Amino acid sequence: MSKKCPNCGLVNFPEAEECGRCDSVLGKSRKNSLLTTVIRRAAVCLMVCLFVLAGFYLSLIGSAKSLTYEDKQVVNRSILILKDRGFADEAFLLENLAAYRSTDNWLNASIEKENAYAATNFPFGIITIYPDFLKYPADDIERAAILLHEAKHLTGNDEKAAYEFVWRNRERLGWNRSAYGGSLVWQNVRKQTKETVPELFNCLEFELGDCTEATFQK
């Protein structure tokens, strides 16, 4: 079989090791050509994937309304509370990596869900702030508790991990039963936490069976 030079296209004799026209090493050129082809195809696939992801992200952003200036200030105050209470990592994600929207994007709208205060699209970092987030919390501390939950979703944590983290750290946030036990948000989150992480509520010696109370009483 003849050897065709991949550099200049000259057909050389089968026993030739170098191209008679451009002096390229035929075996090495063939390997380099194959490697170049593989790299080029991999780069094209990567670019296509990035283009698809970018288009998907823009479609999510574009199909939902952004927050008003006033609502964004409410969110910012809640993030500052998280920062002041020692949740620096979560506050950083919420402040710098999240894109906030006030209505459902097309993906959220296509999924049946219960009433919620907020929702996060992972891994795109889009947080939807629903009207209930602004209406029902007693103050910005309760809103900070909701955003703390969403911050865990920004890192890929599931509902169980997010509910457990917030419930175990509620005292650190300043969100406790003595001050907020009668609020609608407290009661809803406690109910949802119990349903999602039932093992936290198996201690009958504490009120409502809440095992985390033992930590706060020390």
C-alpha positions in Angstrom: 0.0 0.0 0.0 1.2 3.5 -0.8 1.8 6.1 1.8 0.0 9.4 1.2 1.6 12.3 3.0 -1.0 14.1 5.2 1.0 17.3 5.0 1.3 17.8 1.3 -0.8 15.0 -0.2 2.0 13.3 -2.2 1.7 9.6 -2.7 4.9 7.9 -1.6 6.3 4.4 -2.1 5.2 1.9 0.6 8.7 1.6 2.0 9.3 5.4 2.3 9.7 6.7 5.7 9.9 10.4 4.7 7.8 12.3 2.1 9.7 12.8 -1.1 8.3 16.3 -1.5 8.2 17.9 2.0 10.5 15.5 3.9 7.9 14.9 6.6 8.2 11.7 8.6 5.3 9.7 7.3 4.6 7.5 10.3 4.9 10.4 12.8 2.8 12.7 10.5 0.1 10.1 10.4 0.0 9.8 14.2 0.0 13.6 14.6 -2.8 13.9 12.1 -4.9 11.4 14.0 -4.2 13.1 17.3 -5.0 16.5 15.8 -8.3 15.1 14.4 -9.3 13.7 17.8 -8.5 16.9 19.6 -10.4 18.9 17.0 -13.5 16.8 17.3 -13.4 16.9 21.1 -13.1 20.6 21.0 -16.1 20.8 18.6 -18.2 18.6 20.9 -17.2 20.7 23.9 -18.2 23.9 22.1 -21.5 22.4 21.1 -22.2 21.3 24.7 -21.3 24.8 26.1 -23.5 26.4 23.4 -26.5 24.2 24.3 -26.0 24.9 28.1 -25.8 28.6 27.5 -28.9 28.6 25.4 -30.8 26.5 28.0 -29.7 29.0 30.7 -30.7 32.0 28.7 -34.1 30.5 28.0 -34.6 30.0 31.8 -33.6 33.5 32.5 -35.5 35.0 29.7 -38.8 33.2 30.4 -39.1 34.7 33.9 -39.4 38.2 35.3 -36.6 39.8 37.3 -37.1 41.1 40.8 -38.2 44.7 41.4 -35.7 47.0 43.0 -37.7 46.9 46.3 -37.9 43.1 46.4 -34.2 42.8 45.6 -33.5 45.0 48.7 -35.5 42.6 50.8 -33.4 39.8 49.5 -30.2 41.7 50.2 -31.2 42.5 53.8 -31.7 38.8 54.4 -28.4 37.9 52.9 -26.7 40.4 55.2 -28.3 38.7 58.2 -26.8 35.4 57.0 -23.4 37.0 56.7 -23.6 38.6 60.1 -24.7 35.3 61.7 -21.7 33.4 60.4 -23.1 31.8 57.2 -20.4 33.4 55.1 -20.2 30.7 52.4 -23.9 30.6 51.9 -24.1 34.4 51.8 -21.4 34.5 49.2 -23.3 32.1 46.9 -26.5 34.0 47.3 -24.9 37.3 46.8 -22.5 36.5 43.9 -23.6 33.4 42.1 -27.4 33.4 42.2 -29.7 35.0 39.6 -33.0 36.0 41.1 -36.4 35.9 39.4 -39.9 36.8 40.6 -41.9 34.4 38.4 -41.5 30.8 37.3 -39.4 30.1 34.2 -40.7 27.6 31.7 -39.0 24.7 33.4 -40.5 25.4 36.8 -43.9 26.1 35.3 -43.9 22.7 33.7 -43.4 20.9 37.1 -46.3 20.5 39.4 -45.4 21.6 42.9 -46.8 22.7 46.3 -46.9 26.3 47.3 -43.4 27.5 48.1 -41.5 30.5 49.3 -38.6 30.1 46.8 -37.2 27.6 44.3 -33.7 26.9 42.9 -32.7 25.6 39.5 -29.5 23.6 40.0 -26.8 23.8 38.5 -27.8 27.1 36.8 -28.0 29.1 40.1 -31.5 30.6 39.3 -33.5 31.3 42.5 -37.2 32.1 42.0 -38.6 34.3 44.8 -42.4 33.8 45.1 -44.9 36.3 46.5 -45.2 34.2 49.7 -41.5 34.9 50.5 -42.4 38.6 50.8 -45.9 38.2 52.3 -45.8 35.6 55.1 -42.4 35.7 56.9 -42.5 37.6 60.2 -39.3 39.5 59.4 -36.0 39.3 57.4 -34.7 36.6 59.8 -37.4 34.2 58.6 -36.6 35.2 55.0 -32.9 34.5 55.8 -33.9 31.0 56.9 -35.6 30.5 53.6 -32.6 31.7 51.6 -30.3 29.5 53.7 -32.3 26.6 52.5 -32.0 27.7 48.9 -28.2 28.3 49.4 -27.8 24.6 50.1 -29.5 23.8 46.8 -27.1 26.1 45.0 -24.3 23.6 46.0 -26.3 20.6 44.8 -27.8 19.4 48.1 -31.2 17.8 48.0 -34.3 18.7 50.0 -33.4 16.4 52.9 -29.9 18.0 53.4 -31.3 21.5 53.0 -34.1 21.1 55.5 -31.8 19.4 58.0 -29.1 22.1 57.7 -31.5 24.9 58.3 -33.3 23.2 61.2 -30.0 22.3 63.0 -28.7 25.8 62.5 -31.9 27.8 63.3 -30.6 28.9 66.8 -27.4 30.2 65.3 -29.5 32.2 62.8 -31.6 33.6 65.7 -34.7 31.8 64.4 -36.0 30.0 67.5 -39.2 28.6 68.9 -39.5 31.1 71.7 -39.6 34.1 69.2 -41.1 32.5 66.1 -43.0 29.4 67.3 -46.3 31.1 66.4 -45.4 32.2 62.9 -46.8 30.6 59.8 -43.3 30.1 58.3 -42.0 28.4 61.4 -44.9 26.0 61.5 -44.7 25.2 57.8 -40.9 24.7 57.8 -41.1 22.5 61.0 -43.8 20.4 59.4 -41.9 20.0 56.2 -38.7 19.2 58.0 -40.4 16.5 60.0 -41.8 15.0 56.9 -38.5 15.2 55.0 -36.1 14.3 57.9 -38.3 12.3 60.3 -35.2 11.0 62.2 -34.8 14.4 63.8 -38.1 14.1 65.6 -37.8 10.8 67.5 -36.8 12.1 70.9 -40.0 11.9 73.0 -38.4 13.6 76.0 -38.4 16.9 74.1 -41.3 19.0 73.0 -42.8 17.9 69.7 -40.1 15.1 69.7 -37.5 17.4 68.3 -34.1 15.9 69.0 -32.3 19.1 68.1 -33.7 20.7 71.2 -31.1 18.8 73.2 -28.3 20.7 71.5 -29.9 24.1 72.2 -30.5 23.3 75.9 -26.8 22.5 76.6 
